């Protein structure tokens, strides 16, 4: 739970005890992934998650 709080600092998310968000570290580092594609793509914009909405 401490890792989740640290990794989602600054991101608005549901903090109810009955709901557990995905921890960001389960995903590959997007900068590293894109560096492998640099000969095929041009990065124009980088997006950052600022909110997580649970429906």
KETILO-843868 format. One line per 10 residues: number of its first residue (from 1); their letters; for each residue x, y, z of N, C-alpha, C. Coordinates in Angstrom, 2 decimals, always signed. Layout:
<nodes>
NUM) A) X Y Z X Y Z X Y Z  ...
</nodes>
This chain:
<nodes>
1) XXXXXXXXXX) +0.83 -1.20 +0.00 +0.00 +0.00 +0.00 +0.87 +1.26 +0.00  +2.01 +1.20 +0.69 +2.91 +2.36 +0.70 +3.45 +2.63 -0.70  +3.80 +1.56 -1.44 +4.27 +1.72 -2.81 +3.20 +2.36 -3.69  +1.96 +1.92 -3.55 +0.87 +2.48 -4.34 +0.71 +3.96 -4.05  +0.73 +4.35 -2.79 +0.60 +5.76 -2.42 +1.75 +6.58 -2.98  +2.96 +6.04 -2.91 +4.15 +6.76 -3.41 +4.10 +6.91 -4.93  +3.74 +5.83 -5.62 +3.75 +5.85 -7.09 +2.59 +6.64 -7.69  +1.55 +6.88 -6.91 +0.41 +7.64 -7.43 +0.32 +9.03 -6.80  +1.38 +9.46 -6.16 +1.40 +10.81 -5.58 +1.18 +11.83 -6.70  +0.27 +12.76 -6.48 -0.03 +13.78 -7.48 -1.07 +13.36 -8.50
11) XXXXXXXXXX) -1.57 +12.13 -8.41 -2.62 +11.64 -9.30 -3.90 +11.50 -8.50  -4.95 +12.14 -8.96 -6.24 +12.04 -8.28 -6.81 +10.66 -8.55  -7.10 +9.91 -7.51 -7.60 +8.55 -7.66 -8.55 +8.22 -6.52  -9.29 +7.13 -6.69 -10.20 +6.65 -5.65 -9.37 +6.03 -4.54  -9.58 +6.47 -3.32 -8.80 +5.96 -2.20 -9.66 +5.19 -1.21  -10.81 +4.68 -1.68 -11.67 +3.86 -0.83 -10.99 +2.55 -0.51  -11.20 +2.05 +0.69 -10.55 +0.79 +1.10 -11.00 -0.39 +0.24  -12.20 -0.36 -0.30 -12.70 -1.46 -1.10 -12.23 -1.46 -2.54  -11.51 -0.44 -2.95 -11.06 -0.32 -4.34 -9.55 -0.16 -4.35  -8.88 -1.01 -5.12 -7.42 -0.95 -5.22 -7.05 -0.66 -6.67
21) XXXXXXXXXX) -6.41 +0.49 -6.91 -5.97 +0.85 -8.26 -4.78 +0.00 -8.67  -4.53 -0.07 -9.98 -3.33 -0.73 -10.46 -2.12 +0.10 -10.07  -1.06 -0.55 -9.68 +0.16 +0.15 -9.31 +0.94 +0.44 -10.60  +1.38 +1.67 -10.81 +2.05 +2.04 -12.06 +3.28 +1.20 -12.41  +3.96 +0.63 -11.44 +5.19 -0.11 -11.74 +4.94 -1.42 -12.49  +3.67 -1.83 -12.67 +3.40 -3.04 -13.44 +3.57 -2.79 -14.94  +3.66 -1.52 -15.34 +3.80 -1.17 -16.74 +5.25 -0.88 -17.09  +5.61 -1.13 -18.33 +6.95 -0.84 -18.79 +7.16 +0.68 -18.82  +8.40 +1.09 -18.67 +8.75 +2.51 -18.75 +8.55 +2.98 -20.19  +7.63 +3.91 -20.39 +7.28 +4.35 -21.75 +8.45 +5.02 -22.46
31) XXXXXXXXXX) +9.29 +5.74 -21.72 +10.45 +6.37 -22.35 +11.42 +5.32 -22.89  +11.61 +4.26 -22.14 +12.48 +3.17 -22.60 +11.88 +2.47 -23.81  +10.58 +2.18 -23.76 +9.91 +1.52 -24.88 +10.03 +2.38 -26.14  +9.75 +3.67 -26.01 +9.80 +4.55 -27.18 +11.21 +4.72 -27.71  +12.22 +4.62 -26.85 +13.60 +4.75 -27.32 +13.96 +3.61 -28.28  +13.33 +2.45 -28.11 +13.56 +1.33 -29.03 +12.87 +1.55 -30.38  +11.92 +2.51 -30.44 +11.16 +2.76 -31.66 +11.61 +4.03 -32.39  +12.69 +4.65 -31.92 +13.06 +5.98 -32.42 +13.32 +6.03 -33.92  +13.68 +4.92 -34.53 +13.89 +4.92 -35.98 +12.58 +4.78 -36.76  +11.46 +4.51 -36.06 +10.17 +4.32 -36.73 +9.15 +5.41 -36.42
41) XXXXXXXXXX) +9.34 +6.15 -35.32 +8.35 +7.14 -34.92 +9.02 +8.44 -34.49  +8.25 +9.49 -34.49 +8.69 +10.77 -33.95 +7.74 +11.13 -32.80  +8.28 +11.28 -31.61 +7.46 +11.66 -30.46 +7.15 +13.14 -30.58  +5.86 +13.46 -30.62 +5.42 +14.85 -30.76 +4.94 +15.39 -29.43  +4.23 +14.56 -28.67 +3.70 +14.96 -27.37 +3.87 +13.81 -26.38  +4.01 +14.14 -25.13 +4.03 +13.14 -24.07 +2.90 +13.46 -23.11  +2.07 +12.47 -22.82 +0.94 +12.64 -21.93 +1.26 +12.06 -20.56  +0.70 +12.65 -19.52 +0.89 +12.16 -18.17 -0.48 +12.04 -17.52  -0.71 +10.90 -16.89 -1.99 +10.68 -16.22 -2.10 +11.61 -15.02  -3.25 +12.28 -14.91 -3.47 +13.15 -13.75 -4.73 +12.77 -12.99
51) XXXXX) -5.53 +11.87 -13.56 -6.76 +11.45 -12.88 -7.10 +10.02 -13.29  -7.68 +9.29 -12.40 -8.11 +7.92 -12.64 -9.58 +7.84 -12.25  -10.45 +7.56 -13.21 -11.89 +7.53 -12.95 -12.37 +6.09 -12.99  -13.03 +5.66 -11.93 -13.59 +4.32 -11.86 -15.09 +4.43 -12.08  -15.57 +3.69 -13.05 -17.00 +3.73 -13.39 -17.70 +2.52 -12.86
</nodes>
